[in-house]
Amino acid sequence: MKKIKIFLMLASASFMFSCMFSCESNTYQDISGVVTNPTYEKNIKTVINAKCTSCHSGGSQFPDLENYDQVLESTQNGNLLCKINGACGGIMPQDGKMPQATIDMIQLWADQGFLN
């Protein structure tokens, strides 16, 4: 019986210790570092598809963000960055602010000329 108690205590301690270092919810970008040369196809499209197109596609919600040209236009006119930063009232996506690393990557994409 004593061996079982020791085993259970060690197993519990091991689980708790591992959770301190691995039971966090991180995005790929959070753990992989900063993207230095983002492109639409490689980086931006994935974020937009995951966070935006469920509402912003097919004319159901303005603006549509289904392709490069639509995302480009919305970013160039300031709407996309304003909404994801929360700088113009409200925040997008509706389920909460994106990680700052993701917002910074989209801003860098704009600053570097919207590479496709």
Secondary structure, DSSP 8 states (H G I E B T S, - for coil): -HHHHHHHHHHHHHHHHHHHHH-----HHHHH---SS--IIIIIHHHHHHHTTTTSSTTSSSS--SSHHHHHHHHHTTHHHHHHHTTTSS-SSTT----HHHHHHHHHHHHTT---
